[in-house]
Amino acid sequence: MSICSLQIGQCGNQVSSKFFYDMTKEWDDYSEHIRDRLVDTYFQVPSKGKPYPNSVLIDMEPKVVDRCIQDSLNYDLWNFNSKFSYTKQHGSGNNWAYGYYLFDTDYGDELLNVIRKLLEKIDYLSGFLVFQSLAGGTGSGFGTHLVEAIKMNNPKVNMINVAIWPYSTGEVILQNYNSILTISRLIEHSDGVISLYNDEEQTLCRLGKKIKNPTYYDINTVISEKLLSVFFPCTNSSAKHLRLRNFDSNILDNIISHLGVFPKTNMLTINSFPLCSDDAKAFNALSWSGLMTEVLRKFQNNSKHKANWCKSFGSIMYMRGTDVYKDIDISSLSDPDIYNDLSSTGLKVYKDQYQLHGHEKSCTVLSNSSQITKPLEISLRKSVLMFKSKAYIHHYEKMNFTSDDFVTAFETCRDALIKYRFN
């Protein structure tokens, strides 16, 4: 079952390109069956030439897309197919409304036609994995309208969005508006929104990987490692000779069905352990019990008071590495106090003896939990304050985006916060 990726805007293209690059770095270390599963899920194999990802590269400026395609031509194992890219010669002005309404021009139909041509090459579609930033105009506005159009035409198709939140100190002046407008639509139309934060990933680069001045490439590496920990096939078997039936064949459907994702409660977070520099991996002595402690601490918000703990609708834990099939105590992560009243699924566990990213032992948790409330609340509060002072509203009004549209977006996000806080 194949996943079609849509990488939108500068950030979406750079993160997705790093995701595919890091994925194929693991090929040489893994079994033939895993390589087959990766190709079946994420790539097309032409009769001539190297495999290329089931991915459409999208931006309103050609520079980043052209660079991603050109860089991939130097890779040994794969490259992007330029036939499945879509660019124009102007940007979206870091304006959600401008990017959103650009889709209503001929651009929308042209892009959907490119996507259809790629889908014609896929035998069985599992769904879409969408990479986008929340800060600018193309990834946020244009990307949001694309998501809505796909779901309108194919309401039953699975869709998970990877949403990159901007630095809290500010990347563009309109970023809080753009973020809230995007999230308010995605939580209505997407099946799951995986939130990743530039602030958090930068901190992980400094503290975990010991990089003094992290670049965007370093941050994208951390993001890629987190995503691969979720979207890399997991055997869930200790057998030495694995067959394809041992693998989870529909990654997107399993995430959506287990995490209890419904409109306005479909915001997902990834916590991955350990995170360290390449030089330190060989000396990392964390035991499985130590990793479980780190995971639990994240759920507990580093607090002993249960009232402060994150509440989850459901979680999936991916355990990989040495001794993973031994009797490991995970009972602390099944504690009812870290799941809310509506949770019917609790914790699901996948195991694989492969050492992903070179870690002897690693653990990643994908969770639909109240961890999202703090960044969402901060961005919403800043947006409302700007809106009350009518700051920069004219940029949106030029595109016939009204005050009522802003209010609707704010109310949608407030509803989501209420659901996560009180269920």
Protein Blocks (a to p, Z undefined) as FASTA:
>chain_A
ZZddddedjklmmmmmmmmmmmmmmmmmmcfklmmmmmmmmmccdfbdcdddddddddfb
fklmmmmmmmmmmpmkbccdfklgcddfbdehopaklmmmmmmmmmlmmmmmmmmmmmmm
pmbafbdcddddfklmmlmmmmmmmmmmmmmmmmmbccddddddddfkbpbfklmmmmmm
mmmmmmmmmmbdcdddfklmmmmmmmmnopabacfklmmmmmmmmmmmmmpccfkiabfb
dcfklpcfblmlmmmmmnopaehiacccddddddddfklmmmpccdfklmmmmmmmmmno
opablklpccdfbdcdddedehklmccdfklmmgfklccfklcnlpaddddfbdghhiab
dcddddddfklmmmmmmmmmmmmmmmmnopoklmmmmnopafklmmmmmmmmmmmmmmmm
mZZ
